[in-house]
Amino acid sequence: MIVCSCTMITSKDIAEAVAALRTKDPFVVLTPGLIYRQLGKRPSCGSCLPLISELMVAYDEEGPSTMPQPEQAQGSSSRERKEGA
């Protein structure tokens, strides 16, 4: 699945970047910017950053087999915003 159409980042790219960063330093604080740097890219419009954050956290906590699909990831953040309001 394509996560960032500006720079053509896929969910697989994010999973691989998280795995590589965790291999280098298991205590590194993961951020979307760090994921972009690991992939050798820069964000353009930034609309993908919330989804990249959700996928990055999901992969880091549970592994690649349980990464949320875009509908699930976007739906959960929408619910959280509604519940918090």
SULHUMO-V164804 format. One record per helix or strand of 3 or more residues. SS is the DSSP state (alpha for helix, beta for strand). FROM is the first residue (numbers start at 1). LEN is the number of residues. Records with the same first field share a line. If there is no record, write none. Layout:
# SULHUMO-V164804
SS: FROM-LEN  FROM-LEN
This chain:
# SULHUMO-V164804
beta: 2-3
alpha: 11-14  32-8  49-14  64-3  70-15
